[in-house]
Amino acid sequence: MTLKKIILLLCAAFVLLIAVLAIRTLSYQPASLSQETVQTVAIEPERIAQRLSEAVQFRTISFDHVKMIPYPQFDAFIDWLARTYPELHQQLQLQKVNDYTLLFKWTGKDPAQQAILLSAHYDVVPVIPGTEKKWAHPPFAGVIDQGYIWGRGTMDDKSAVVALMEAVTLLLQQQYQPEQDIYISLTHDEEIGSRKGAAAVVELLQQQQVKLAWSLDEGSFVLNGLVPGVKPQIASINVAEKGFLTLELLATAQGGHSSMPASETAVTMIAQALVKLQQAPVPGGLDGLTLDFYLTLGRHMPLLQRVLLANTWLFGSLIEAQMSKMPSGNAVLRTTTAATMLSGSVKSNVLPIEATATVNFRLHPRDSVQSIVDYVTRVIDDERIAIKVIQAFEPSKVADSKAAAFELIAKTARQTHGAVLVVPGLTLGATDSRFYEKLSDNAYRFNPMVLDAKDSAGFHGTNERMSVDNMAKAVSFYYLLLKDSALASKPR
Ligand SMILES: [Zn+2]
């Protein structure tokens, strides 16, 4: 073949490639956002804001040290709920689980239908001592200012508690009775592992042989401006959550005086192990749930991103490499590795006999606790280092994003917020749903409030706040969802 022919062939191949990229990009346009008529529910936003303000003023704080937890505040909060929502307390059956978790049962008309469960937690994380002054309003004062309720728990998760209570009360006042049994679980220890709360609720319901058609708990929001380049609001109804694994790496060596050290000490062995782990991220990639998430959102991104996402066959590894550089992108692609704690010798001139490192992993649904322990053992490849599991739970199952319940939640999100982009997503932290999924194939994670990029730092952070408008929307959402819940019922 002559050189001229080769050049011509290359040119033709290049033109063909550009044509394929262009055609695929052109057919990858913003999808029209399916419309639902926005439903207006007669509620009084100011009164609901006042309720959340009152709820915030109880210091129902979950501390890691159980002795520090102010349980009288939890009792006072429970009394406040009973005073504030009398109809609900009279007409629903209440079981207290381990004194502080409240499980309400609203008996339905049709015993042949499977029950459903809605959940929220009323414990909150502490405010880091010394940061109180950085708050625009004191974190437990429940100040209402500039259209917001301010304070710890306004986003996570007392807003959902109050909105659920308000929605059920409204339905009771209208003499509504659901078709299927509805459980409402208000848990008290979500921020410290849920053992006395959601885990115990599940045990209790298992004893009563309750099977749930579906459950809904926290785990995502209507995201506004949180995915770069995507203009519409995104109702990310999360269908799975990552697992959790903490490993302790332990190296042992000869101790002695630091003036005559061996070439390796327990500390350097641990350091090498950590470097190996850092250089070998757990394999991951843009597939399954994450791929669907980005393919759905990508249609609404600027042209360059659309060219890339319309052609993952060619640019897949490029997209993965770019996403891996960002902590938030990396976290949805793979099991993450975070070395968090270190210990060595107790004195500067004493060689360590033992050195330890604590490493925390957040498990992608494709991995398991065992597969990560095996992976870490292979990567470190050093028999002198013992690997011990400190705490572990598996990633969740993946709930069905085609099920009637998902459709119902999506429809209700549109009825509440208008033209939002609905997409199934992955929750990166742990929620009570990891227990509820034992009773139900489909555990969904979604709070119906809009989360703005500028407010996301308030989550477990400073200046946590919730807008009054959001509270009104959340009450509407739960009201409409419960009213239509028979649409997603399942026979027992
Ligand atoms: Zn929470």
Residues whose N, C-alpha, C, O or C-beta is under 5 A from the ligand:
A	BS01	ZN	D156 D157 E218
